[in-house]
Amino acid sequence: MKKTTLLAGASALAATLGFSYGQAFTTPVGYHTETAAGGGAFTVIGVNLVDAPLVSSALTGVAGATLTDANAPDFTTILAEGSDYSIEFANGQHSRITGNTANTVTTATELALDADPANNSYIIRKVRTLADYFGADNSAGFLSGSATEADNIWIPDGEGFKKAYYAEGLPAFLGITDGWRLVSTANEDQAGFGIDFTKGLIVERRGAEALDLTFTGHVKLTPTDVTADAGFTYLSRVYPTGSTLGNSGIAETALRGSATDATNIWMPDGAGFKKGYFAEGLPAFLGITDGWRLVSTANEDQTDFPLTSGIIVQRNQDQFDITLTPPAFYADL
């Protein structure tokens, strides 16, 4: 089951949030539901909604990873201790925030921004956590237990995966109390483990039945830069509805060619994966003209083939950057 609902317009918005030089700032809200297959299956999903904007403004200064906004409200009163935050820009750049003063933030990575600080409009949001997505008490309904018995959520970390599970009812001698844990960190509470909005997740569902997971939040309306930094990179499509192979922006930087040498986009279909690629420059006798194709459908045009909530990018090339673009109708939301 996959269901997406967006609510746009003042009467449908859950709240008026954030700051923009004293003006109210709103974004559309909605929800989408993804189904994790049961019986030991692995399901690739993405969470395609983000947290509410806390600040919406424009910079007044840029010095490397230190970004200044002299007009913003006091960051020290907005960015709470113990939570992670990210800053995103209209050009697609984004980064986690590693520190702040009253009117500056420091980013984890130095971003490529406009030379004129005033052209760098931004949004700051809270980075959502395991508890935000799935409930502090596992209200999502995952099978709980030990790391080897419970459902596992695989979260890419650039070097492989962190695996999260909900521990419950374990013998006292194991020293693992109830709550969100990582397989690699024994009894450390991981309810606040942050998951960047661009990450694709794998749900390893050990429960016998399929599990519907419903996510709520705000719609990101601007482009999003991501990096295919592994041979197989797990990504969220970011945008909850309307994204296709053709309008996603992937073709701008993906390697083109045949099904075997081009960048492949893996999209789960319940029975395995559909694999899309951008065909270009192939010999005429193959009968495959330029454009988006699926490995399984020869020369059928797949420009409008919908992206799934989570995708896997099989690079077939060196690390490269992708700017994911929102569907055109998002400009009217």
N, C-alpha and C positions, 0 to 999 in steps of 0.2 A: 504494500500500500504506500503510495506517495501522494501526499496532498499538500498543496501550498495555498495559503490565503494571505493576501496583502490588504492592509487598510490604509488608505491615503486620504488626505484632506483634514482640515481642522476638526470637524465633528467626529472623525473616526480615530484620531490620534489619542493614544493613551495619556499623554501628558505633554506639556510644553517644557522643554529641557534645555539646559546649557545657557551659554552667554555668547553674544556676538556684538561687541561694542554697545551693550545695553539693549540690543534688540532680541526678541524672542526667536529661538531657533528650533525647528521641528523636523523630524524625519518620519517617513512612513513606518508603520509597525505591522507585524504579521506573525504567522507561524507556518512551519512545514513539518511533515511527518515522514520519517524514514523507517523502513522495516529491516531489522537484523534477522536473517534466517537462523533457525535453530538447529539443534542436533550436531553441534561441533562445527558449524559452518563459519566461514570468515566473510564478513560483508564490509565493503568499502563504502564509507559515507562521508559527507561533509556537513558541517553546520553552517548554513548560509545566511544567518542573521547575526548581528553584532549588538553590543551593549549600547545604551543610550549615550548620546553626546553629553559630555560634562562641560566642555568648553568648545566654542566655535569662534574663531577670531583670525587674525593675520599677524605675522611676525613683524617686529620692528628692528630685529638684528639677527645676524647669523655669524657665528664664529666657530667653524668646525662643527663639532657635535653639540655645542652649546647654542641654544635657540632662545631668543629673547622676545617677549611681548610686553612692552611697557603699559599697554592698555588693558591687559587681561586682569580678571579678578585674581586675588592672591592664591597662587598655586598651593601654598602650604596649607590652606584651609580646605582645598578641594581634593587634593590627591592624598588620600588617607594612608597612614602607615600600615604596612602589612598587606597591601594590595598592589598588584602590578597594573601599569597603565601603558597605553600606546598612543602615539601621535601619528596622524595620517594627513596627507596633503592631496590637493586636487589633481596633481600631476601623477599620482599613483604611488609616490614614495611613502614609506611608513617605517616605523621602528618602535621597539619598546623604549620606555623612558627608564633610565637608570638612576636619575637623581633630579632634584629641583630646588630652586629657591622661590621667593615670592613671585618673581616675574621671569624666571628662566627654567628651561628643562634641558637635561642632558640626555642624548639619545645613545642607544647601544651601538649604533653604526652611524657614520657620517653620511648624510643624505645629499643627493644631487638636487639642489634647490635653485630657484631663480636668484639672480644677482641682486635684484631689488627686493628687499625683505617684504615690502608691502604686497607683492604679488604672490606671496606664499601663504595662502589661506589654509587653515588647518582645523582639525577636530581632534580632541583628546577623548579617549574612551577607556573604561576599565577593561583589562584583559579578563575574559571569562575563564572560569575554573571548572574543575570536575564537579564541585558542588553546585555551581551555577547551571551547568548543563544537565546534570543527572540527579540533583538533589543531595543535600548534605546527608540525608538518611537513606539514600538509594531509592528515592521515590520513583525513579525510572523503571524499577522492577528487574534489574539484573539479577541473575543467579549469584548469590553470595556464598562465602565460605573461604577456603584457603586459596592461595594463588593457583594451585593446580586443579581446583574444583570449580572455582567461580568463573563467571564470564570475565574475559580480559578485554580491555580497551587498549589497542596499540596506538601510540602517539609518536609520530616521527620526530626525531630530535637532531637530525643532521648527521648523526653517526650510526643510526639504526633506529631503534624504537625504545621508548619507555612503555612498560606495560602496567596498567592500573587495574585494580579490582576492588570490590567491596568486601572486606573481611568481616565475618560475623560468626559467632558461636564457636570459636576455635579454643582448644584446650589451653588452660592457663599456662602450662609449662612451655608453650611455644612463645609466650610473651607478646602476642599480637592481639590487641584489643579490637573492638568493632570500629569500622570506619573505612574511609578510602585509604588505600595503601598502594605503593608501587612495589612490584616484584623485587626490585633491587635495593629497597631501603627499609626492610624489616618493619618496625612498628612506628615509623614516622608518619604523623598525620598528613595526608595529601589532599584533603578537601580543598585547599587553596592552590593546588597545582594549576598553573596557568596554561591555557591552550590557545595559541595564536590563531586568529580567525582564518588564516590562509591554509591551515593544516587539514589534510585529509586524514581520516581515522579508519582503523580496522576494528570492527567488533567481532571478537571471537566468542560466539554464543554457544556455551556448553549446555544451557537449558534446552529441553527437548523441543519447545514450541518457539515459533517466531515471536519477536518482540518489537512492537511499534514504539518508536522514540519520537516524541514531539518537542520541537524547539521553538521558542518564541524570541522575539527581539525586534531590533530596528534594521532597516534596509540600508545598506551602504550604496550610495548613489554615484560615487566617483570611481575612476579606474584604480586598479590595484596591481602593483608590481610584485612579482614572485620570481623565485629562482629555481630552475631545475638543476639542483646541485647534487643529485645522486643518479645513478643509472636508471633507477625507477623512483620517481619523486611523487609522493602522495599529497594531493592538493584538494582544497575545497574549491568549488566553482565560484564561491563568494556570493553570487547573486541568486536569490531564491527562486526566480522563475524567469523564463524567456531566453536563457543562454543557450546558444547552439555552437556547433563547430565553427560555423561561418562568422558569427558576430562576436565570438569570444576574444578575439585579438591574438590567439595562439599562432595563427599562420604567419604573422608578421616576423617572427624570429625562429620558428620551428624549422628544422631541417626538412627540405622537400625532396621528393624522389619517388622511389618505389615503396611498396609495403614493407620490404625487408630492410631498406636503408634509410627511410625517412623517420622522423620523430613519430612515434605512435602514441595515441591517446586512448588509454584503456578505460572503458566505461562499463560498470557491472550491469548485467541484465537479468539476474536471478538464476541463470543457468551457467554463468561464466562471465565472459566479457565480450563486448563489441570493441573493435579496435579501429580507430579512425586515423587517417594520415592524409597529408596534402600531396597529391600526385603532381609531378611536374617533370617535363622533359623526357618522358618515357618513349621508347621506340614505337612507331605506328603499328607494328604488327601485334603488339600487346593489346591494342584496342582500348587503352586507358588514357583519357585526355586529362588535361590539367584541372585540378580542383580537389575539394574534399571528397574522400572515398572511404568506405569501410573495407577492411581486408576481405570480408566475406561476400561482398556484393559487386565485385568486378567494377564496371564503369558507371554505376548509378551515382548521380550527384547527391552528396550528403551534406551540402551546405547547411541545411535546416535541421540536421540531426541534433536532438537536444542533448546537452551535457547532463550527466547525472550529478547528484549533489557532491559526490566525491569522485575524483578521477586519479588515474596514475599516468604520469608522463614518462614514457620510455624514451630517453633522450636520443640514443644512437648518434650522439655527437658530444662535444665538450660541454661543460656547464654553460647554460645560457639563461638569459632573463626573458620573462614574459610579462607583458602588460595586459592583464585581464580587463576587458572593457564591459561596462554595464550595457544591457540592451537599450536601444535608442529610446524606447518609450519611458524609461526611468527618468528622463528629463522632465516629464510631465507629472511625476509623482509628488 
